[in-house]
Amino acid sequence: MPVVYDEIVFYGYGEPTKRMDTMLEIAKHIKQLYRKPIRLNTIGLADLIYGYNTAVRLEGFF
């Protein structure tokens, strides 16, 4: 019997937004293929890493 998940979570050691482009590409495919909610667990440093408001890039994915 296949495992069924209620949601997908980007989480791990370090800051997942350090690989923003890769993360968004994967999130896009998850949304298209599986239509599951996606959650991002972050330490909130993306704005400092990139130097701009990154929330705009995350909109529609999470």
C-alpha positions in Angstrom: 0.0 0.0 0.0 1.5 3.4 -1.0 2.2 6.0 1.7 0.0 9.1 1.5 1.1 12.4 2.9 -1.1 15.3 3.8 1.5 18.0 3.1 5.1 18.5 2.0 7.5 20.4 4.2 10.8 22.0 3.2 12.9 21.6 6.3 16.4 20.5 7.3 19.6 21.3 8.8 20.6 24.9 7.9 18.4 27.3 5.9 16.3 25.8 3.1 16.0 29.2 1.4 19.8 29.3 0.7 18.9 27.3 -2.4 15.9 29.4 -3.3 15.8 28.6 -7.1 16.1 24.9 -6.6 13.5 25.0 -3.8 11.0 26.9 -5.9 11.5 24.6 -8.9 10.8 21.6 -6.7 7.8 23.2 -5.1 6.4 24.1 -8.6 6.6 20.4 -9.6 5.0 19.2 -6.4 2.1 21.6 -6.8 1.6 20.5 -10.4 2.0 16.7 -9.9 0.6 16.1 -6.4 -1.6 19.1 -5.6 -0.5 18.9 -1.9 -0.1 21.8 0.5 3.6 22.8 0.9 5.0 24.3 4.0 8.4 26.0 4.6 10.1 25.7 7.9 12.7 28.5 8.0 14.9 30.4 10.4 13.9 33.5 8.6 17.3 34.7 7.3 16.5 34.7 3.6 16.1 38.5 3.4 19.5 38.9 5.0 21.1 36.3 2.7 19.7 37.8 -0.5 19.4 41.5 0.5 15.7 41.9 -0.5 12.2 40.9 0.5 12.1 37.2 -0.5 8.5 36.7 0.6 7.4 38.0 -2.8 9.2 35.1 -4.5 7.6 32.5 -2.1 4.1 33.7 -2.8 1.9 31.1 -4.4 4.2 28.2 -3.5 3.8 27.9 0.2 
